[in-house]
Amino acid sequence: MLRYHCLISGSGGALVVGLLASTLPLEATAQPLDKAFQREFMLTAEIVGAERIGKGVTEPWRLTLSDGTLTHDVGFQSVNERRDQARLGGRVELGFTDAYRYNIAAFLVGELLGVDDMIPVTVERRWDNRPGAMTWWVDDVMMDEAARLAERRVPDDMAVFNRQYSRMAVFAELVHDTDRNHGNILYDTGWNLWMIDFSRAFRIWGDLRAPDNLNRCDRALLGALRDLTREALDEHVGAYLTGGEIDAILQRRDKLVQHFDTLVETRGSAVLFD
């Protein structure tokens, strides 16, 4: 029986990686099963084990699923909190929302834009008499961004690394992710970047958070942003986002496209990469 494990524990609302022993050979590539299989497995496989992570304000769980042939772990997050205001570090956020549905929405929006290769498959499923977001645990995790910075590690191919980081930055702006911290950025052994935990994304504000930090963009991603329609968002993520949240995505999309069009005009085509 195949078995894959990657323990993800929360810390201050972020998900932080811890590794468990695995039978995966070191030369195996990350995410060996296609996304359609992962989705169906998470929706139908039997839940055979559960362990509370024990850290993090969203109280995530590690669940073990099995279909009789494959056994694999997933993360389960059922947080669904809304407050008139919340103090987050040095700022106060009005209309604060922390919701599992945003994890599902982020993956689905990522599918629309072609960046779902950087977001683990996430579905909605009930467990312990409550609905929640079930997320495929990334195989072969090497470290998170906090550990990478602490250890001052860099990949051999910095060009690929920088392109991944640029794609993440653009996506985080689009979904207005207020918690894209170092614990929510993972690297597998192939130096593939993975974004996890979007429970504090999809704010209803149409402004960009830090456009000055956006210097380059994937050409295909920019094209997908141009082509993104309200109809596609309604169909793909309407079950998980409100009308106001979808409106805000499109407002930020317009600003992102204008931002990069202006950069191309002033700096040239090197702003875009393939």
C-alpha positions in Angstrom: 0.0 0.0 0.0 1.3 3.4 -0.9 1.5 6.0 1.8 2.5 9.6 1.7 2.8 11.9 4.7 3.5 15.6 5.2 2.6 17.0 8.6 1.4 20.6 8.4 0.9 22.5 11.7 -0.5 25.9 12.3 1.3 28.7 14.1 -0.4 32.0 14.6 -2.9 31.3 11.9 -0.2 30.2 9.4 0.5 26.7 8.4 4.0 25.5 9.1 5.6 22.4 7.7 6.9 19.4 9.7 8.0 16.2 7.9 7.0 12.7 8.7 8.7 9.6 7.5 7.6 8.5 4.0 8.1 5.5 1.8 8.6 7.9 -1.2 12.0 7.4 -2.7 14.2 10.5 -2.7 14.2 10.7 -6.5 10.4 10.7 -6.8 8.8 13.9 -8.1 6.3 15.9 -6.0 2.6 15.5 -6.5 2.8 12.2 -8.4 -1.0 11.8 -8.8 -2.9 14.0 -11.2 -5.3 16.6 -9.8 -8.5 14.9 -11.0 -7.4 11.8 -9.0 -6.5 13.9 -5.9 -9.9 15.6 -6.0 -11.9 12.4 -6.3 -9.8 10.7 -3.7 -10.4 13.4 -1.2 -14.1 13.5 -1.9 -14.6 9.7 -1.6 -11.8 8.0 0.3 -12.5 6.8 3.8 -11.2 8.9 6.7 -9.2 6.4 8.7 -7.3 8.7 11.1 -7.4 12.1 12.6 -5.0 14.2 14.7 -5.4 17.7 15.9 -2.5 19.8 14.9 -2.5 21.6 18.2 -1.3 25.0 17.0 -2.8 27.9 15.1 -5.9 29.9 15.7 -7.8 28.1 12.9 -7.3 24.7 14.7 -6.5 22.6 11.6 -6.5 18.9 11.6 -4.4 16.2 10.0 -6.7 13.6 8.5 -5.6 10.3 7.0 -7.6 9.0 4.0 -7.5 5.6 2.4 -9.3 4.0 -0.6 -7.9 0.6 0.0 -5.0 1.1 -2.3 -3.6 4.5 -1.5 -3.3 6.1 1.9 -2.6 9.8 2.0 -2.9 12.7 4.5 -4.8 15.9 4.0 -5.3 19.1 5.9 -8.8 19.9 7.2 -9.8 23.4 8.2 -13.3 24.3 9.2 -12.8 27.9 10.5 -15.8 30.2 9.7 -15.4 33.3 11.7 -16.6 36.9 11.1 -16.2 39.9 13.3 -17.0 43.5 13.0 -13.3 44.2 13.5 -10.1 42.5 14.5 -6.7 43.7 15.6 -4.0 41.9 13.5 -0.6 42.9 14.6 -0.3 46.6 14.2 -3.5 47.1 12.2 -7.2 46.9 12.7 -9.3 45.2 10.0 -13.0 46.0 9.7 -15.4 43.3 8.7 -12.8 40.6 9.5 -13.5 37.2 8.0 -11.5 34.0 8.5 -13.2 31.2 6.4 -12.4 27.8 5.1 -14.3 28.5 1.9 -11.5 30.9 0.8 -9.1 28.0 0.6 -11.4 26.3 -1.9 -12.0 29.5 -3.8 -8.2 30.2 -4.1 -7.6 26.8 -5.8 -10.6 27.3 -8.2 -9.5 30.8 -9.2 -6.0 29.4 -9.6 -7.4 26.8 -12.0 -9.0 29.6 -14.1 -5.7 31.5 -14.3 -3.4 28.5 -14.8 -1.5 28.8 -11.5 -3.1 25.8 -9.9 0.3 24.1 -10.2 1.3 26.2 -7.3 -1.8 25.5 -5.0 -2.6 22.1 -3.6 -5.9 20.7 -4.7 -8.6 21.7 -2.2 -12.2 20.5 -2.0 -15.1 20.9 0.4 -16.0 17.9 2.5 -17.8 17.3 5.8 -16.0 15.7 8.7 -17.0 15.4 12.3 -20.4 16.9 11.4 -19.0 20.1 10.0 -18.1 21.3 6.5 -14.5 22.4 5.8 -11.8 22.7 3.3 -9.8 19.5 2.7 -6.4 20.1 1.1 -4.0 17.6 -0.4 -0.8 17.6 1.7 2.2 18.5 -0.5 4.5 15.6 -1.0 8.3 15.8 -0.6 8.2 19.1 1.3 11.7 20.4 1.9 11.1 23.6 3.9 8.9 26.6 4.2 10.0 30.2 3.3 10.8 31.0 7.0 13.3 28.1 7.1 14.7 29.0 3.7 15.5 32.5 4.8 16.8 31.4 8.2 19.2 28.9 6.5 20.0 31.3 3.6 19.3 28.6 1.0 18.7 29.3 -2.6 18.1 27.0 -5.6 20.6 26.5 -8.4 18.2 28.0 -10.9 17.4 31.4 -9.5 15.6 32.4 -12.7 12.9 29.8 -12.2 12.7 30.6 -8.5 12.1 34.3 -9.2 9.5 33.6 -11.8 7.6 31.5 -9.3 7.8 34.2 -6.7 6.5 36.8 -9.2 3.5 34.6 -10.1 2.7 34.2 -6.4 2.9 37.9 -5.8 0.5 38.7 -8.6 -1.9 36.0 -7.5 -1.8 37.1 -3.8 -2.7 40.7 -4.9 -5.5 39.5 -7.1 -7.2 37.5 -4.2 -6.1 40.2 -1.7 -4.5 37.6 0.6 -3.7 39.3 3.9 -1.8 36.3 5.3 0.7 35.3 2.7 3.4 34.9 5.4 6.5 32.8 5.3 4.9 29.8 6.9 2.3 29.7 4.1 4.9 29.3 1.3 6.4 25.8 0.9 9.1 24.3 -1.3 9.3 20.7 -2.3 12.5 18.9 -3.1 12.3 20.0 -6.7 12.2 23.7 -5.5 8.6 24.0 -6.7 6.8 26.7 -4.8 3.5 25.9 -3.2 1.0 28.4 -1.7 -1.2 27.2 1.2 -3.8 28.6 3.6 -6.0 31.4 2.0 -8.5 31.6 4.8 -7.9 35.3 5.2 -8.0 36.2 1.5 -10.7 37.6 -0.8 -11.3 40.9 1.0 -14.0 43.1 -0.6 -11.6 46.0 -1.2 -10.8 46.7 -4.8 -7.4 48.4 -4.3 -4.0 46.6 -4.6 -2.1 46.2 -1.4 1.5 46.7 -2.6 1.6 47.3 -6.4 5.1 48.8 -6.2 6.4 45.3 -5.3 5.1 43.9 -8.6 7.9 44.3 -11.1 7.4 41.3 -13.4 4.6 39.1 -14.6 4.1 35.7 -16.3 2.9 36.5 -19.9 0.4 33.7 -19.8 -0.9 34.8 -16.4 -1.4 38.4 -17.6 -3.3 37.1 -20.6 -5.5 35.0 -18.4 -6.2 38.0 -16.2 -7.3 40.0 -19.3 -9.6 37.2 -20.3 -11.1 36.7 -16.8 -14.9 37.3 -16.9 -17.6 37.8 -14.3 -19.4 34.8 -15.9 -16.4 32.5 -15.4 -16.0 33.5 -11.8 -19.7 33.1 -11.0 -19.7 29.7 -12.6 -16.4 28.5 -11.1 -16.4 30.0 -7.6 -19.9 31.4 -7.1 -20.6 28.8 -4.5 -17.7 30.0 -2.3 -17.6 33.8 -2.8 -20.2 36.5 -2.4 -21.0 38.9 -5.2 -19.1 41.6 -3.5 -16.0 39.4 -3.2 -16.2 38.6 -6.9 -16.6 42.3 -7.8 -13.5 43.1 -5.8 -11.5 40.4 -7.7 -12.4 42.1 -11.0 -11.6 45.5 -9.6 -8.2 44.3 -8.6 -7.8 42.5 -11.9 -8.3 45.7 -13.8 -5.7 47.5 -11.6 -3.2 44.6 -12.1 -3.6 44.7 -15.9 -3.2 48.4 -16.0 -0.2 48.2 -13.7 1.7 45.8 -15.9 0.6 47.6 -19.1 2.2 50.7 -17.7 5.3 48.9 -16.7 5.7 47.4 -20.2 5.3 50.9 -21.7 7.9 52.4 -19.5 10.4 49.5 -19.0 9.9 47.4 -22.1 8.9 43.8 -22.7 11.4 42.4 -20.2 8.7 43.0 -17.6 7.0 39.9 -19.0 8.4 36.3 -19.0 7.3 33.0 -20.4 
